[in-house]
Amino acid sequence: MAIHYHEGDLPDGLDLGASVAIDSETMGLRFRRDDLCVVQLSAGDGDAHVVRLNRPAYDCPNLKRLLADPEVLKLFHFGRFDIGMFELHLGVTTAPVYCTKIASKLARTYTDRHGLKDLVRELLSVDISKAQQSSDWGAATLSPEQLAYAASDVLHLHALKTKLDTMLEREGRNALAQACFDFLPQRVKLDLAGWEDCDIFAHSWN
C-alpha cells in the first residue's frame, strides 16, 4: 500500500478510473459549523490519495471536476455527510454515487451493525482502526497516523461494493438500492436546506 499526499488538490492528469472510493475528514459533524479539511480517495488498487484542502479558499479544480464527473462512480460509506460537505464547501453536486452503508442496510437485514469497521470485519475479514477518528484534521501538518487512518477509510470500499452487490442481487434489492443512490444527492440538498433532522415521508408535521 502507498499513501500519496497532496496539498490543496489532486495533481493534474491523475486518472483514478471509472469508480473511485472517497471519504472526507472534517472539524466536526455539523454542516455549517465545521469545516471540510481532508479528502481521501482510492482507485481500488491498494493505494490512497490524501488531499489536505486549503481553507477557506478550497481552490481544488481537479477534485471538483472528479466529484461532478458523470462518467465516474463515487463510492462512499455514509455518503450523505461527505456529499453534503462537498456541496457546501466545494460548490459541487457529487454524482453518480454508491453508498456501502445504504447497501448494507438493504442487504444485511439480519443485523443493526452497519458501520464501516463492522462491514470490513464481517465481509472482508479485515480489522481497521478508528483510533484517529476524532483527531485534529484542521492541523497544518497531518501525522503518519492520521494519513494511515484516512487511507483505511477508502481502501476497502471497492471490495465491499462487490460483496454487497452480490447480496443485493440475491435478495432482489439491487434496483431499490440504485434508486436510493440516485436520490442521495437530493437528500443532501434537503439536509442543507434545513430538513436534516426531518423525515419528509413520515406522517408527522415536524
Sine and cosine of phi, psi and omega as CSV:
sin_phi,cos_phi,sin_psi,cos_psi,sin_omega,cos_omega
0.00,0.00,0.69,-0.72,0.10,-1.00
-0.85,-0.53,0.65,-0.76,0.08,-1.00
-0.94,-0.35,0.88,-0.48,-0.02,-1.00
-0.98,-0.20,0.87,-0.48,-0.05,-1.00
-0.99,-0.12,0.71,-0.70,-0.01,-1.00
-0.76,-0.65,0.68,-0.73,0.03,-1.00
-0.99,-0.14,0.91,-0.42,0.14,-0.99
1.00,-0.05,-0.64,0.77,-0.09,-1.00
-0.27,-0.96,0.25,-0.97,0.18,-0.98
-0.93,0.36,0.51,-0.86,0.01,-1.00
-0.94,0.34,0.45,-0.89,0.06,-1.00
-0.86,0.51,0.66,-0.75,0.11,-0.99
0.99,0.15,0.00,1.00,0.01,-1.00
-0.94,0.33,0.82,-0.57,0.01,-1.00
-0.92,-0.38,0.91,-0.41,-0.01,-1.00
-0.98,-0.21,0.20,0.98,0.11,-0.99
1.00,0.05,-0.18,-0.98,-0.11,-0.99
-0.99,0.15,-0.26,0.97,0.08,-1.00
-0.61,-0.79,0.71,-0.70,-0.07,-1.00
-0.72,-0.70,0.74,-0.67,0.07,-1.00
-0.99,0.14,0.70,-0.71,-0.09,-1.00
-0.68,-0.73,0.61,-0.79,0.13,-0.99
-0.54,-0.84,0.19,-0.98,0.02,-1.00
-0.64,-0.77,0.36,-0.93,0.11,-0.99
-0.84,-0.54,0.64,-0.77,-0.10,-0.99
-0.71,-0.70,0.12,-0.99,0.05,-1.00
-0.98,0.21,-0.16,0.99,0.01,-1.00
0.08,-1.00,-0.20,-0.98,-0.14,-0.99
-0.92,-0.40,0.36,0.93,0.05,-1.00
-0.94,-0.35,0.75,-0.66,-0.17,-0.99
-0.87,0.49,-0.79,0.61,-0.11,-0.99
-1.00,-0.10,-0.14,0.99,0.06,-1.00
-1.00,0.04,-0.63,0.78,-0.22,-0.98
-0.95,-0.32,0.69,-0.72,-0.04,-1.00
-0.99,0.16,0.48,-0.88,0.21,-0.98
-0.99,0.16,0.79,-0.61,-0.12,-0.99
-0.90,-0.44,-0.69,0.73,-0.15,-0.99
-0.67,-0.74,0.61,-0.79,0.15,-0.99
-0.80,-0.60,0.75,-0.66,0.03,-1.00
-0.86,-0.50,0.57,-0.82,-0.11,-0.99
-0.63,-0.77,0.45,-0.90,0.11,-0.99
-0.54,-0.84,0.62,-0.79,0.07,-1.00
-1.00,0.08,0.03,1.00,-0.04,-1.00
1.00,0.07,0.24,0.97,-0.04,-1.00
-0.98,-0.19,0.17,0.99,-0.01,-1.00
1.00,-0.05,-0.14,0.99,0.05,-1.00
-0.97,-0.26,0.37,-0.93,0.04,-1.00
-0.74,-0.67,0.55,-0.83,0.09,-1.00
-0.90,-0.43,0.84,-0.54,-0.04,-1.00
-0.91,-0.41,0.86,-0.52,-0.04,-1.00
-0.94,-0.35,0.89,-0.46,0.15,-0.99
-1.00,0.02,0.91,-0.42,-0.12,-0.99
-0.98,0.19,0.51,-0.86,0.06,-1.00
-1.00,0.03,0.94,-0.33,0.03,-1.00
-1.00,-0.08,0.55,-0.84,-0.03,1.00
-1.00,-0.08,0.12,0.99,-0.09,-1.00
-0.94,0.35,-0.61,0.79,-0.04,-1.00
0.78,0.62,0.74,0.67,0.01,-1.00
-1.00,0.06,1.00,-0.01,-0.08,-1.00
-0.62,-0.78,0.94,0.34,-0.09,-1.00
-0.88,0.48,-0.57,0.82,-0.01,-1.00
-0.93,0.37,-0.68,0.74,0.05,-1.00
-0.91,0.42,-0.71,0.70,0.01,-1.00
-0.86,0.50,-0.66,0.75,0.00,-1.00
-0.89,0.46,-0.67,0.74,0.01,-1.00
-0.90,0.43,-0.71,0.71,-0.04,-1.00
-0.87,0.48,-0.57,0.82,-0.05,-1.00
-1.00,-0.06,-0.06,1.00,-0.08,-1.00
-0.92,0.39,0.89,-0.45,-0.04,-1.00
-0.94,0.33,-0.20,0.98,-0.01,-1.00
-1.00,-0.06,-0.07,1.00,-0.04,-1.00
-0.89,-0.45,0.85,-0.53,0.06,-1.00
-0.99,0.15,0.80,-0.61,0.01,-1.00
-0.98,-0.18,0.84,-0.55,-0.02,-1.00
-0.99,-0.16,0.74,-0.67,0.00,-1.00
-0.73,-0.68,0.28,-0.96,0.32,-0.95
-0.88,-0.48,0.89,-0.46,-0.23,-0.97
0.82,0.57,0.89,0.46,-0.03,-1.00
-0.91,0.41,-0.34,0.94,-0.04,-1.00
-0.81,0.59,-0.67,0.75,-0.02,-1.00
-0.96,0.29,-0.74,0.67,-0.03,-1.00
-0.88,0.47,-0.71,0.70,-0.02,-1.00
-0.89,0.46,-0.62,0.79,0.05,-1.00
-0.90,0.43,-0.67,0.74,0.04,-1.00
-0.90,0.45,-0.64,0.77,0.02,-1.00
-0.92,0.39,-0.64,0.76,0.03,-1.00
-0.89,0.46,-0.70,0.71,-0.09,-1.00
-0.95,0.31,-0.72,0.69,-0.13,-0.99
-0.99,-0.11,-0.52,0.86,-0.04,-1.00
-0.98,-0.21,-0.23,0.97,0.05,-1.00
0.95,0.32,0.48,0.88,0.00,-1.00
-0.81,-0.59,0.55,-0.83,0.16,-0.99
-1.00,-0.05,0.89,-0.46,-0.06,-1.00
-1.00,0.10,0.86,-0.51,-0.01,-1.00
-0.21,-0.98,0.44,-0.90,-0.15,0.99
-0.96,0.27,0.35,-0.94,-0.11,-0.99
-0.71,-0.70,0.32,-0.95,0.10,-1.00
-0.65,-0.76,0.73,-0.68,-0.02,-1.00
-0.86,-0.51,0.88,-0.47,-0.04,-1.00
-0.93,0.36,-0.41,0.91,0.04,-1.00
-0.95,0.31,-0.68,0.73,0.08,-1.00
-0.89,0.46,-0.71,0.70,0.01,-1.00
-0.86,0.51,-0.66,0.75,0.00,-1.00
-0.90,0.43,-0.67,0.74,-0.01,-1.00
-0.91,0.42,-0.51,0.86,0.04,-1.00
-0.99,0.14,-0.54,0.84,-0.09,-1.00
-1.00,-0.09,-0.61,0.79,-0.11,-0.99
-0.98,-0.21,0.89,0.46,-0.05,-1.00
-0.97,0.26,-0.04,1.00,0.03,-1.00
-0.99,0.12,-0.01,1.00,-0.04,-1.00
-0.55,-0.83,0.35,-0.94,0.13,-0.99
-0.95,-0.32,0.23,0.97,-0.03,-1.00
-0.98,-0.20,0.99,-0.14,-0.08,-1.00
-0.87,-0.50,0.28,0.96,0.08,-1.00
-0.94,0.35,0.37,-0.93,-0.02,-1.00
-0.86,0.50,-0.68,0.73,-0.01,-1.00
-0.86,0.51,-0.67,0.74,0.01,-1.00
-0.92,0.39,-0.68,0.73,-0.01,-1.00
-0.89,0.46,-0.74,0.67,-0.04,-1.00
-0.90,0.45,-0.63,0.78,0.00,-1.00
-0.91,0.41,-0.73,0.68,-0.07,-1.00
-0.96,0.29,-0.73,0.68,-0.15,-0.99
-1.00,0.06,-0.44,0.90,-0.07,-1.00
-0.87,-0.49,-0.07,1.00,-0.02,-1.00
0.84,0.55,0.66,0.75,0.02,-1.00
-0.81,-0.59,0.69,-0.73,0.09,-1.00
-0.98,-0.21,0.81,-0.59,0.06,-1.00
-0.91,-0.42,0.51,-0.86,-0.03,-1.00
-1.00,-0.03,0.62,-0.79,0.09,-1.00
-0.92,-0.39,0.36,0.93,-0.12,-0.99
-0.89,0.45,-0.51,0.86,-0.06,-1.00
-0.99,-0.10,0.16,0.99,-0.11,-0.99
-0.85,0.53,-0.61,0.80,-0.08,-1.00
-0.97,-0.26,0.41,0.91,0.00,-1.00
-0.99,0.14,0.08,-1.00,-0.07,-1.00
-0.99,0.13,0.99,-0.10,-0.03,-1.00
-0.99,0.15,-0.09,1.00,0.07,-1.00
-1.00,-0.02,0.07,1.00,-0.03,-1.00
-0.90,0.44,0.48,-0.87,-0.01,-1.00
-0.92,0.38,-0.45,0.89,0.02,-1.00
-0.76,-0.65,0.77,-0.64,0.03,-1.00
-1.00,0.01,0.68,-0.73,-0.01,-1.00
-0.98,0.22,0.34,-0.94,0.10,-0.99
-0.83,0.56,-0.57,0.82,0.01,-1.00
-0.93,0.38,-0.64,0.77,0.06,-1.00
-0.91,0.42,-0.68,0.73,0.01,-1.00
-0.88,0.47,-0.67,0.74,0.01,-1.00
-0.91,0.41,-0.64,0.77,0.04,-1.00
-0.90,0.44,-0.73,0.68,0.00,-1.00
-0.85,0.52,-0.68,0.73,0.00,-1.00
-0.89,0.45,-0.64,0.77,-0.08,-1.00
-0.89,0.46,-0.42,0.91,-0.03,-1.00
-0.97,0.24,-0.22,0.98,-0.01,-1.00
-0.87,-0.50,-0.25,0.97,-0.12,-0.99
-0.92,0.38,-0.39,0.92,-0.13,-0.99
-0.95,-0.32,-0.01,1.00,-0.13,-0.99
-0.93,0.38,-0.58,0.82,0.04,-1.00
-0.90,0.44,-0.70,0.71,0.01,-1.00
-0.92,0.40,-0.61,0.79,0.06,-1.00
-0.90,0.44,-0.66,0.75,0.03,-1.00
-0.85,0.53,-0.69,0.72,0.01,-1.00
-0.86,0.51,-0.73,0.68,0.00,-1.00
-0.90,0.43,-0.71,0.71,-0.05,-1.00
-0.94,0.35,-0.58,0.81,0.05,-1.00
-0.88,0.48,-0.63,0.78,0.04,-1.00
-0.89,0.46,-0.68,0.74,0.01,-1.00
-0.93,0.37,-0.66,0.75,0.03,-1.00
-0.89,0.46,-0.66,0.75,0.04,-1.00
-0.89,0.45,-0.70,0.71,0.00,-1.00
-0.87,0.49,-0.62,0.78,-0.05,-1.00
-1.00,0.00,0.01,1.00,0.03,-1.00
0.95,0.33,0.53,0.85,-0.08,-1.00
-0.85,-0.52,0.24,0.97,-0.04,-1.00
-0.93,0.38,-0.61,0.79,0.03,-1.00
-0.93,0.38,-0.62,0.79,0.05,-1.00
-0.90,0.43,-0.67,0.74,0.04,-1.00
-0.88,0.47,-0.69,0.73,-0.01,-1.00
-0.89,0.45,-0.62,0.79,0.05,-1.00
-0.89,0.45,-0.61,0.79,0.04,-1.00
-0.92,0.39,-0.67,0.74,0.02,-1.00
-0.89,0.46,-0.65,0.76,-0.01,-1.00
-0.90,0.43,-0.55,0.83,-0.03,-1.00
-0.99,0.16,-0.33,0.94,-0.15,-0.99
-0.81,0.58,-0.72,0.70,0.04,-1.00
-0.87,0.49,-0.49,0.87,0.05,-1.00
-0.97,0.25,-0.59,0.81,0.08,-1.00
-0.87,0.49,-0.60,0.80,0.04,-1.00
-0.90,0.44,-0.66,0.75,0.03,-1.00
-0.88,0.47,-0.59,0.80,0.09,-1.00
-0.90,0.43,-0.67,0.74,0.05,-1.00
-0.83,0.56,-0.76,0.65,-0.08,-1.00
-0.95,0.31,-0.34,0.94,0.03,-1.00
-1.00,0.01,0.01,1.00,0.09,-1.00
0.92,-0.39,0.01,1.00,-0.01,-1.00
-0.97,-0.23,0.47,0.88,-0.09,-1.00
-0.92,0.39,-0.46,0.89,-0.02,-1.00
-0.97,-0.26,0.28,0.96,-0.10,-0.99
-0.83,-0.56,0.74,-0.67,0.14,-0.99
-1.00,-0.03,0.97,-0.22,-0.08,-1.00
-0.93,0.37,-0.20,0.98,0.02,-1.00
-1.00,-0.04,-0.11,0.99,-0.02,-1.00
-0.97,0.23,0.32,-0.95,-0.01,-1.00
-0.95,0.32,-0.47,0.88,-0.05,-1.00
-0.85,0.52,0.49,-0.87,0.04,-1.00
-1.00,0.07,-0.09,1.00,-0.07,-1.00
-0.93,0.37,0.00,0.00,0.00,0.00
